[in-house]
């Protein structure tokens, strides 16, 4: 079966519109988040006169931390309420909190409201494991690829929207855009509930916890890999737009948003290429090395080198994200997707949290190019540790089908 046919069959049949709508929920949430992330320094500066890079980094770190702490809680609530019912409540709350963030004048009040908003927003992440449960094993790679590109397209639209709002309107309008995104998610959830998806929105229980094999050591090692990887790819993000503006001499936030979104644009092209021509590669180390080169070029200090570096980094980012997440679902069990996804998201978010905490400090102490250099060092550590964390064969040429047999014994899993 061709890759394009595989994708079509993934989104075919009775659940086609439901799956597309759920992917749409993810896209809307990503656009909302991406409107703020590249421009956090400018938003806090315009709204509240914040000039400290360390304070900006602390804000981003705390926003990541509250999402990490909230997601396991929402995963437990989801088992009782169902995914759609939960999203209906939490995204309504996020909408109201976003509108409040746009109006308040006190930095302290804004800080607390923003953290509460991020707690409510975290629930949309449960859509991901739910979609994976709905997909058959042979279609999971396609779903992961589609979601990866949806996230990247959302990053493009969000970065452009955030830059446009800052350039033409005000920083407060970014939060109004986020609130509008939350309201749109609520409408999608209402539509899905009326279409009868409520019966599918609760976590299916086809196996008791006692009958499932214990979580393997391979899953924990993958978590360590995720932590280091997400630290490295997140570290340069908070100040990238400002770095570009200072380096190029172009004050346009919209243009800075375009540069920020280059990896996302490349991901869209790569997904189209893979579905048209196929992608037989599964290596981990090679894209890590390409990512290191991209980061070093971004730190070079030349505009052309920065743009080339963004392209190389975008290629590596897409390849690594899809391949690492594919491994996560192959090591898990459908009845444990939400729980294992929450665990891996803790590692991913932990890396992003450390990056947010360190970005402001690194920028302040070592200069504007230093986050790229530290991130490149982090990816180098990933490459060196890859044979131990993922296994020598998987690090060089990972075959996802070789590790997807969920009927293996407990002893076999433990040895992994």
Secondary structure, DSSP 8 states (H G I E B T S, - for coil): --HHHHHHHHT-STTHHHHHHHHHHHHHHHHHHHHHHTTHHHHHHHHH----HHHHHHHHHHHHHHHHHHHHHHHHHHHHH-HHHHHHHHHHHHHHHHHHHHH---HHHHHHHHHHHHHHHGGGGHHHHHHHHHS-GGGHHHHHHHHHHHHHHHHHHHHHHHHHHHHHS-THHHHHHHHHHHHHHHHHHHHHHHTTGGGGSS---SS-GGGS----HHHHHHHHHHHHHHHHHHHTTTTHHHHHHHHH----HHHHHHHHTHHHHHHHHHHHHHHHH------SHHHHHHHHHHHHHHTSS-HHHHHHHHHHHHHHHHHHHHHHHHHHHHHS-GGGHHHHHHHHHHHHHHHHHHHHHHHHHHHHHH-TTHHHHHHHHHHHHHHHHHHHHH-HHHHHH--GGGG--TT--HHHHHH-
